[in-house]
Amino acid sequence: MLREAIRKDPPLNDFVLHRSLLTLPHELAEAIECAFPRPDRERPTLDSLLELLAWVPTVLTYRSGSTEVHGSLAAAVHQGSGVCQDFAHLFITVARSWGIPARYVMGYLDPASVPR
């Protein structure tokens, strides 16, 4: 279903698979001292994603003002603390490594999708 939607509307490809300098898996792997969680292919994907969601706070502690909007996720992981976007970026990076498309959006509006 997602593949069909992307074929019909190519800008969706960039939306769901966009790579950001904030979410680079190889840098993150070096920063995290524990192993990334792995999906259990025998169970529903949602169960694995919920486990991932529970794992994220074992890596980061929420601390207001501890990171900047354009700071790297690896830096947040190195210091062990971050803000909501760092939690989201960590979740997204691991989900993408599982082949699940995900993207963090904050105030994004595609001008091409809005009628004039």
The 8 nearest C-alpha neighbors of each residue, nearest first, counted from 0:
[[1, 3, 2, 4, 5, 6, 7, 8],
 [2, 0, 4, 3, 5, 6, 11, 12],
 [3, 1, 5, 4, 0, 6, 7, 12],
 [2, 4, 6, 0, 1, 5, 7, 8],
 [3, 5, 1, 7, 6, 2, 8, 0],
 [6, 4, 8, 2, 9, 7, 3, 11],
 [7, 5, 3, 4, 8, 9, 2, 12],
 [8, 6, 4, 5, 9, 3, 2, 11],
 [7, 9, 5, 6, 10, 11, 4, 12],
 [10, 8, 5, 11, 12, 6, 7, 13],
 [11, 9, 12, 13, 8, 14, 5, 15],
 [12, 10, 14, 9, 13, 5, 8, 15],
 [13, 11, 10, 14, 9, 15, 5, 16],
 [12, 14, 17, 16, 11, 10, 15, 9],
 [13, 15, 11, 12, 17, 16, 10, 102],
 [14, 16, 100, 101, 12, 13, 102, 17],
 [15, 17, 13, 100, 14, 12, 18, 101],
 [18, 16, 13, 14, 15, 19, 102, 12],
 [19, 17, 16, 20, 22, 23, 21, 13],
 [18, 20, 21, 22, 17, 23, 102, 88],
 [19, 21, 22, 23, 18, 71, 72, 69],
 [22, 20, 71, 19, 72, 23, 70, 88],
 [23, 21, 19, 20, 92, 88, 24, 72],
 [22, 24, 26, 25, 20, 21, 27, 19],
 [25, 23, 27, 26, 28, 22, 92, 96],
 [24, 26, 28, 27, 23, 29, 30, 22],
 [27, 25, 29, 28, 24, 23, 73, 30],
 [26, 28, 30, 24, 73, 29, 25, 31],
 [29, 27, 25, 31, 30, 26, 24, 35],
 [28, 30, 27, 26, 31, 25, 32, 73],
 [31, 29, 27, 28, 77, 73, 76, 32],
 [32, 30, 28, 33, 29, 27, 76, 34],
 [31, 33, 30, 34, 29, 28, 58, 77],
 [34, 32, 31, 35, 58, 28, 36, 30],
 [33, 35, 36, 32, 31, 28, 37, 29],
 [36, 34, 37, 33, 93, 28, 31, 51],
 [35, 37, 34, 51, 38, 54, 93, 50],
 [38, 36, 35, 39, 97, 47, 51, 93],
 [39, 37, 47, 40, 36, 97, 44, 48],
 [38, 40, 41, 42, 47, 37, 44, 43],
 [39, 41, 42, 38, 43, 44, 47, 37],
 [42, 40, 39, 43, 38, 44, 47, 46],
 [43, 41, 40, 39, 44, 46, 47, 45],
 [42, 44, 45, 46, 41, 47, 40, 39],
 [45, 43, 47, 46, 48, 42, 40, 38],
 [44, 46, 48, 43, 47, 49, 42, 50],
 [47, 45, 49, 44, 48, 43, 50, 42],
 [46, 48, 50, 38, 44, 45, 49, 51],
 [49, 47, 51, 45, 50, 46, 52, 44],
 [48, 50, 52, 46, 51, 47, 45, 53],
 [51, 49, 53, 47, 52, 48, 54, 46],
 [52, 50, 48, 54, 49, 53, 47, 55],
 [51, 53, 49, 50, 54, 55, 48, 90],
 [52, 54, 50, 51, 55, 49, 56, 57],
 [55, 53, 51, 57, 52, 56, 50, 58],
 [54, 56, 57, 58, 52, 53, 51, 59],
 [57, 55, 59, 58, 54, 60, 53, 86],
 [58, 56, 54, 55, 59, 60, 53, 79],
 [57, 59, 56, 55, 79, 76, 60, 54],
 [60, 58, 80, 79, 56, 57, 81, 76],
 [59, 61, 80, 56, 79, 62, 81, 58],
 [62, 60, 81, 82, 80, 59, 63, 83],
 [61, 63, 65, 81, 80, 82, 60, 64],
 [64, 62, 65, 82, 61, 81, 66, 83],
 [63, 65, 66, 62, 82, 67, 81, 61],
 [64, 66, 81, 63, 62, 80, 82, 67],
 [67, 65, 64, 81, 70, 75, 82, 68],
 [66, 68, 70, 69, 65, 64, 71, 82],
 [67, 69, 70, 66, 84, 71, 85, 82],
 [70, 68, 67, 71, 21, 66, 72, 20],
 [71, 69, 67, 68, 66, 72, 21, 74],
 [72, 70, 21, 74, 73, 69, 75, 20],
 [71, 73, 75, 74, 21, 85, 76, 22],
 [72, 74, 76, 27, 71, 75, 30, 77],
 [75, 73, 77, 71, 72, 76, 78, 70],
 [76, 74, 72, 78, 81, 77, 73, 80],
 [75, 77, 79, 73, 78, 74, 72, 30],
 [78, 76, 74, 75, 79, 30, 73, 31],
 [77, 79, 75, 76, 80, 74, 81, 59],
 [80, 78, 76, 59, 77, 75, 60, 58],
 [81, 79, 60, 59, 75, 78, 61, 62],
 [80, 82, 61, 75, 65, 85, 62, 66],
 [81, 83, 85, 61, 84, 63, 62, 66],
 [82, 84, 86, 85, 87, 81, 61, 88],
 [83, 85, 87, 86, 82, 88, 81, 103],
 [86, 84, 88, 87, 82, 83, 81, 72],
 [85, 87, 83, 89, 84, 88, 90, 55],
 [86, 88, 84, 90, 85, 89, 91, 83],
 [89, 87, 91, 85, 90, 86, 84, 92],
 [90, 88, 86, 92, 91, 87, 85, 93],
 [89, 91, 87, 88, 93, 92, 94, 86],
 [92, 90, 88, 94, 89, 93, 101, 95],
 [93, 91, 95, 89, 94, 90, 22, 88],
 [92, 94, 96, 95, 90, 91, 89, 97],
 [95, 93, 91, 97, 99, 96, 92, 90],
 [96, 94, 99, 98, 97, 92, 93, 100],
 [95, 97, 93, 98, 94, 92, 99, 24],
 [98, 96, 94, 95, 99, 93, 38, 37],
 [99, 97, 95, 96, 100, 94, 93, 101],
 [98, 100, 95, 94, 97, 101, 96, 91],
 [101, 99, 15, 95, 16, 98, 102, 94],
 [102, 100, 15, 91, 99, 95, 16, 103],
 [101, 103, 15, 104, 91, 14, 17, 100],
 [104, 102, 105, 88, 87, 101, 91, 84],
 [105, 103, 107, 102, 106, 108, 14, 84],
 [104, 106, 107, 103, 108, 84, 102, 68],
 [105, 107, 104, 108, 103, 109, 110, 102],
 [108, 106, 105, 104, 109, 110, 103, 14],
 [107, 109, 110, 106, 112, 113, 111, 105],
 [108, 110, 111, 112, 107, 113, 10, 14],
 [111, 109, 112, 113, 108, 114, 115, 107],
 [112, 110, 109, 113, 114, 108, 115, 10],
 [111, 113, 110, 109, 114, 108, 115, 10],
 [114, 112, 110, 111, 115, 109, 108, 107],
 [115, 113, 112, 111, 110, 109, 108, 107],
 [114, 113, 110, 111, 112, 109, 108, 107]]
